[in-house]
């Protein structure tokens, strides 16, 4: 599932301090391999370079 800017997502990354938190996609960058990486903003910071596999839609 591809995400778009302003989508609400839940981050799944055990190495991130924002693991399990809900954030908003603020930027999408396409890699040289054609994959998309996302920048996700949270209330107290942001995480850049997040692969699609580490995100889950927060919208029901």
N, C-alpha and C positions, 0 to 999 in steps of 0.2 A: 504494500500500500504506500503510495507516494503521499507525502505531506506537502502543504502549502504554507506560505507565510501567514502568521496570525493563528495557525491551528494550535489548539491546546493539546499537549502531549505529556506522557509520563515517561521519565527517563529511567532506563534499567542499565546501570553501570556500577558494579560493586566497587569500583575504584574511584568513583566520584562522590563528593560530599553531598551531591544532590540526588543520589540514587533513590528512586521511589517517589520523587517529588514531581508535582505538576508544574509545567512551564509553558512558555509560548515560543513558537518558532519565529525568529526574527530575521534569519538569513538562510539562503540555500545556495550551496556552492557545488558545482559539478566537478568531479575529479577527472583526471586525464583518462581514466578507464570507463567513463560514462556513468559512474555511480554518483549519487548525491549525498553530500554531507550537510548537516544542519547545525545552526547556531541556535541554542535554546536559552532563553532568558528566564530567570527565576526572580523572586522578590529580592534576594540577597546576592545576586551574581548571575553569571552566565557560563555556559559550556559550549565551546566551539568544536567543530569537526566530528560531530556525533553521527555515526552511520545509522541508516534507516532501521537496521535490525535491533538497535538499542532503544527504539521509541515505540510507544503504544499510544493510540488515540485516547484522549481523556474525555472525549465527547461521547455521550450515550445516545 
